[in-house]
């Protein structure tokens, strides 16, 4: 009589040898988050990883529950390794704060590995080059002059506040800006901003203005503006301070400003 050979898989042989059912420690990253997706160079991001190294389909004393969690980004120079031991294996949560020193767009990858398998997730972080007008303090404003458009400005990240100052020598000025809601000028700016103006003592002239003095002169874009007058709002040869911020807490994007 011809005998047919019986083939047993390696996994089944291990289970039979151990005298119990099969178990594999299968890692899973259930959540990988960052507290900010857009920052300025020199700032930090805190990453949070939640997961488990245990996906139980049986039980065996032969299984190692431990794992290794790594945060990597070759372009950002990030290489962080965190050990997940057996006591943390189920439903662990790990946080790690990383500083980004150079502007760029970076992909940060979390990889959870065990002896048997791995899981991986990625997040993109955008790091902007900090600008001198990003000083969110009336004591450290960025100096501008009247008679020129300044168009390289952004609200980035959300919550960003830009401060400017200019020397007042005329009898009046219009502080004019273009943003995403300045439709009359056909601008391509993407941030909806509000503007506040202060005198040299820091006293408010106008605060949180979304729109205002409207000039019809096409040279200025026929957009929004605030008029300030010498004697009433400021003294000649003093400084006028301008604060620009997003109209909403979620606002980000570009805008332009002009003093005339």
Buried (B, 14 or more C-beta within 10 A) or exposed (E): EEEEEEEEEEEEEBBEEBEBEBBBBBBBBBEBBBEBEBBBBEBEBEBBBBBBBBBEEEEBEEBEBBBBBBBBBEEBEBEBEBEBEBEBBEEBEBEBEBEBEEBEEBEBBBBBBBBBBBBBBEBEBBBBEBBEBBBBEBEEBBEBEBEEBBBEBBBBBBBBBBBBBBBBEEEBBBBBBBBBBBEBBEBEBBBBBBBBBBBBEEEEBBEEBEBBBEBEEEEBBBBBBBBBEBEEBBEEEEBBBBBBBBBEEEBBBBBBBBBB
